[in-house]
């Protein structure tokens, strides 16, 4: 029964909850609201991050910066028509940019909007029935190729000029929107011109991309814009220029799709289902994926990703599907989420290593001592006191000072188990040495032997925690003040318990001091072995 009590991970639920809650609290102070607590642990293993362009990498503040007119249309006519085919009620970014430009130019109203059909990813255009200069007209504005297709033969003479203008816009990172009209009774639309809208990258986008790359995370861009614009923006922020159209992805077989995603820096002209497919294919290739988004259409991909990230301006549906929600504009909080999650992983790794070492030490010590002394080494009361001492220390891991790693963290179960087993065996050797000294050198009665071994295990548990919390030598970093205080107070309290002898048989002060000194020296020797074992097994 004593052995069973010592082996059960009583503190596991509490430690897991406290560590994750501490991470969530830290992130809340850095502009990240954690919607799914488990995501804090998952984020430590993220190795690929997919960014939506508009509103995430860019400012999502479209501005009308250029225009090109056709077929005798003036710039004022073009802007007036585009404004009539826009609506402020839907808060569409393109509509708002056009209406803002129309208002700033101070043009007079020349018509009334009778009906309005908002933009959709399927149609790639907006439509409006209006009265313009006293004449009923249907106006469409949207993707250039979509509008040209509706213009039919009337656009044929203009195609070369349109393509040249669009390419010029794209080379400057400007998005082209075509505007066309169809008078009542006509069959084809008439192309009236192109509007150039720009959405520059956020000031922090290039920096966060560089930071994530330095953390060993591959970044990709996923957007509905054209290849040329996406390539320009991706180049500006440092993602790369291997940007492909989503049509190539849809046309490829599953194996080719996975390879296309692996070889590319992003995809353009994507539909909502493409974002979800990209996340799934990356996961199928063994990657853990982060994904940003702000709209309803991003919700499936955000929910599928290990770290679905809703930006601050995201819709309620996107936020409900995400793992974390950014509460401030920009992307800098994403780096904070990754760093804090890796720190959380390190704390959990410390707990796992400490737990395995403890179980090996306690179990083997009890088995060997039982066959040696023919009696149980630790009483039920003693084991209860030992568990109490261990749990106070292990729960304080949540406050420990740890470092984030420069690469994604993955659970290396085999290596962690083998390394912990070896360290546990070394602690068993130290325990048996003290047991031999107590029995043969000190010639202690059995009740005092039990007290001696209880103190040995308590002292070892505190030193063990200070050793395994650091992947290098124990002195490479300082523990948190709270953790160190708990360890010191625990050692002092049990030393006093062993000296007074109210709950256990009393020992002399020099016997307790000798035990403390020996366990400390043994821990220093074990740390030297631990350092080499961790390096050999790449535990970090």
ChimeraX attribute file (.defattr): number of C-alpha atoms within 10 A of each C-alpha:
attribute: neighborCount
match mode: 1-to-1
recipient: residues
	/A:1	9
	/A:2	18
	/A:3	19
	/A:4	9
	/A:5	13
	/A:6	18
	/A:7	17
	/A:8	12
	/A:9	14
	/A:10	12
	/A:11	18
	/A:12	17
	/A:13	9
	/A:14	12
	/A:15	20
	/A:16	19
	/A:17	16
	/A:18	17
	/A:19	24
	/A:20	22
	/A:21	18
	/A:22	16
	/A:23	24
	/A:24	26
	/A:25	14
	/A:26	16
	/A:27	24
	/A:28	17
	/A:29	9
	/A:30	17
	/A:31	19
	/A:32	24
	/A:33	21
	/A:34	22
	/A:35	18
	/A:36	16
	/A:37	16
	/A:38	17
	/A:39	21
	/A:40	30
	/A:41	25
	/A:42	21
	/A:43	26
	/A:44	26
	/A:45	24
	/A:46	26
	/A:47	21
	/A:48	22
	/A:49	24
	/A:50	25
	/A:51	23
	/A:52	23
	/A:53	24
	/A:54	22
	/A:55	26
	/A:56	23
	/A:57	26
	/A:58	21
	/A:59	18
	/A:60	18
	/A:61	17
	/A:62	23
	/A:63	19
	/A:64	22
	/A:65	15
	/A:66	14
	/A:67	18
	/A:68	19
	/A:69	19
	/A:70	17
	/A:71	11
	/A:72	9
	/A:73	13
	/A:74	14
	/A:75	17
	/A:76	14
	/A:77	17
	/A:78	21
	/A:79	24
	/A:80	21
	/A:81	25
	/A:82	29
	/A:83	24
	/A:84	27
	/A:85	27
	/A:86	28
	/A:87	20
	/A:88	15
	/A:89	8
	/A:90	11
	/A:91	11
	/A:92	13
	/A:93	17
	/A:94	22
	/A:95	24
	/A:96	20
	/A:97	22
	/A:98	25
	/A:99	22
	/A:100	17
	/A:101	18
	/A:102	19
	/A:103	12
	/A:104	9
	/A:105	11
	/A:106	9
	/A:107	13
	/A:108	10
	/A:109	12
	/A:110	13
	/A:111	17
	/A:112	15
	/A:113	19
	/A:114	13
	/A:115	11
	/A:116	18
	/A:117	14
	/A:118	16
	/A:119	18
	/A:120	10
	/A:121	12
	/A:122	7
	/A:123	12
	/A:124	15
	/A:125	20
	/A:126	21
	/A:127	21
	/A:128	23
	/A:129	22
	/A:130	22
	/A:131	17
	/A:132	20
	/A:133	11
	/A:134	10
	/A:135	11
	/A:136	18
	/A:137	22
	/A:138	25
	/A:139	28
	/A:140	29
	/A:141	29
	/A:142	24
	/A:143	20
	/A:144	22
	/A:145	15
	/A:146	15
	/A:147	23
	/A:148	23
	/A:149	14
	/A:150	18
	/A:151	19
	/A:152	14
	/A:153	13
	/A:154	15
	/A:155	21
	/A:156	12
	/A:157	9
	/A:158	14
	/A:159	13
	/A:160	11
	/A:161	12
	/A:162	24
	/A:163	13
	/A:164	11
	/A:165	17
	/A:166	22
	/A:167	17
	/A:168	14
	/A:169	23
	/A:170	22
	/A:171	14
	/A:172	13
	/A:173	21
	/A:174	27
	/A:175	27
	/A:176	29
	/A:177	21
	/A:178	27
	/A:179	28
	/A:180	25
	/A:181	23
	/A:182	19
	/A:183	18
	/A:184	11
	/A:185	8
	/A:186	11
	/A:187	11
	/A:188	17
	/A:189	23
	/A:190	24
	/A:191	28
	/A:192	25
	/A:193	26
	/A:194	29
	/A:195	26
	/A:196	21
	/A:197	22
	/A:198	25
	/A:199	22
	/A:200	19
	/A:201	22
	/A:202	18
	/A:203	14
	/A:204	15
	/A:205	21
	/A:206	18
	/A:207	15
	/A:208	20
	/A:209	25
	/A:210	15
	/A:211	15
	/A:212	21
	/A:213	19
	/A:214	12
	/A:215	19
	/A:216	15
	/A:217	22
	/A:218	18
	/A:219	23
	/A:220	24
	/A:221	24
	/A:222	28
	/A:223	24
	/A:224	18
	/A:225	19
	/A:226	19
	/A:227	21
	/A:228	23
	/A:229	23
	/A:230	29
	/A:231	25
	/A:232	18
	/A:233	25
	/A:234	23
	/A:235	15
	/A:236	16
	/A:237	20
	/A:238	16
	/A:239	23
	/A:240	18
	/A:241	18
	/A:242	15
	/A:243	25
	/A:244	23
	/A:245	19
	/A:246	21
	/A:247	14
	/A:248	12
	/A:249	21
	/A:250	13
	/A:251	10
	/A:252	13
	/A:253	9
	/A:254	12
	/A:255	9
	/A:256	13
	/A:257	19
	/A:258	19
	/A:259	15
	/A:260	17
	/A:261	19
	/A:262	15
	/A:263	12
	/A:264	16
	/A:265	21
	/A:266	29
	/A:267	31
	/A:268	23
	/A:269	17
	/A:270	19
	/A:271	18
	/A:272	17
	/A:273	12
	/A:274	20
	/A:275	24
	/A:276	20
	/A:277	18
	/A:278	22
	/A:279	26
	/A:280	18
	/A:281	18
	/A:282	19
	/A:283	17
	/A:284	11
	/A:285	13
	/A:286	9
	/A:287	17
	/A:288	22
	/A:289	27
	/A:290	28
	/A:291	29
	/A:292	33
	/A:293	30
	/A:294	24
	/A:295	18
	/A:296	15
	/A:297	18
	/A:298	27
	/A:299	25
	/A:300	20
	/A:301	27
	/A:302	29
	/A:303	19
	/A:304	20
	/A:305	26
	/A:306	25
	/A:307	30
	/A:308	31
	/A:309	32
	/A:310	31
	/A:311	28
	/A:312	20
	/A:313	19
	/A:314	22
	/A:315	17
	/A:316	14
	/A:317	16
	/A:318	27
	/A:319	27
	/A:320	17
	/A:321	23
	/A:322	31
	/A:323	28
	/A:324	27
	/A:325	27
	/A:326	26
	/A:327	17
	/A:328	14
	/A:329	16
	/A:330	21
	/A:331	23
	/A:332	18
	/A:333	21
	/A:334	26
	/A:335	15
	/A:336	16
	/A:337	29
	/A:338	27
	/A:339	23
	/A:340	24
	/A:341	26
	/A:342	28
	/A:343	25
	/A:344	30
	/A:345	27
	/A:346	26
	/A:347	26
	/A:348	21
	/A:349	19
	/A:350	20
	/A:351	23
	/A:352	19
	/A:353	21
	/A:354	23
	/A:355	23
	/A:356	20
	/A:357	27
	/A:358	27
	/A:359	20
	/A:360	21
	/A:361	24
	/A:362	21
	/A:363	18
	/A:364	18
	/A:365	22
	/A:366	19
	/A:367	14
	/A:368	14
	/A:369	16
	/A:370	13
	/A:371	10
	/A:372	9
	/A:373	11
	/A:374	10
	/A:375	12
	/A:376	15
	/A:377	25
	/A:378	22
	/A:379	18
	/A:380	15
	/A:381	12
	/A:382	19
	/A:383	20
	/A:384	15
	/A:385	16
	/A:386	20
	/A:387	21
	/A:388	14
	/A:389	23
	/A:390	24
	/A:391	18
	/A:392	15
	/A:393	24
	/A:394	24
	/A:395	21
	/A:396	20
	/A:397	25
	/A:398	26
	/A:399	18
	/A:400	21
	/A:401	18
	/A:402	21
	/A:403	15
	/A:404	19
	/A:405	17
	/A:406	14
	/A:407	18
	/A:408	19
	/A:409	22
	/A:410	13
	/A:411	11
	/A:412	13
	/A:413	9
	/A:414	10
	/A:415	16
	/A:416	20
	/A:417	15
	/A:418	14
	/A:419	19
	/A:420	25
	/A:421	19
	/A:422	17
	/A:423	25
	/A:424	26
	/A:425	17
	/A:426	21
	/A:427	26
	/A:428	23
	/A:429	15
	/A:430	20
	/A:431	22
	/A:432	17
	/A:433	12
	/A:434	21
	/A:435	21
	/A:436	13
	/A:437	15
	/A:438	21
	/A:439	15
	/A:440	10
	/A:441	10
	/A:442	12
	/A:443	12
	/A:444	15
	/A:445	11
	/A:446	15
	/A:447	15
	/A:448	20
	/A:449	24
	/A:450	21
	/A:451	26
	/A:452	25
	/A:453	21
	/A:454	22
	/A:455	23
	/A:456	20
	/A:457	25
	/A:458	24
	/A:459	28
	/A:460	25
	/A:461	29
	/A:462	23
	/A:463	22
	/A:464	26
	/A:465	26
	/A:466	22
	/A:467	23
	/A:468	24
	/A:469	25
	/A:470	24
	/A:471	21
	/A:472	19
	/A:473	17
	/A:474	22
	/A:475	11
	/A:476	9
	/A:477	14
	/A:478	15
	/A:479	20
	/A:480	15
	/A:481	11
	/A:482	16
	/A:483	24
	/A:484	18
	/A:485	14
	/A:486	18
	/A:487	24
	/A:488	15
	/A:489	14
	/A:490	21
	/A:491	21
	/A:492	13
	/A:493	13
	/A:494	20
	/A:495	20
	/A:496	16
	/A:497	18
	/A:498	24
	/A:499	19
	/A:500	15
	/A:501	14
	/A:502	10
	/A:503	12
	/A:504	19
	/A:505	18
	/A:506	19
	/A:507	21
	/A:508	12
	/A:509	14
	/A:510	10
	/A:511	15
	/A:512	21
	/A:513	12
	/A:514	12
	/A:515	21
	/A:516	19
	/A:517	13
	/A:518	19
	/A:519	25
	/A:520	17
	/A:521	14
	/A:522	18
	/A:523	24
	/A:524	17
	/A:525	12
	/A:526	19
	/A:527	24
	/A:528	14
	/A:529	15
	/A:530	25
	/A:531	18
	/A:532	14
	/A:533	20
	/A:534	18
	/A:535	12
	/A:536	11
	/A:537	14
	/A:538	12
	/A:539	18
	/A:540	17
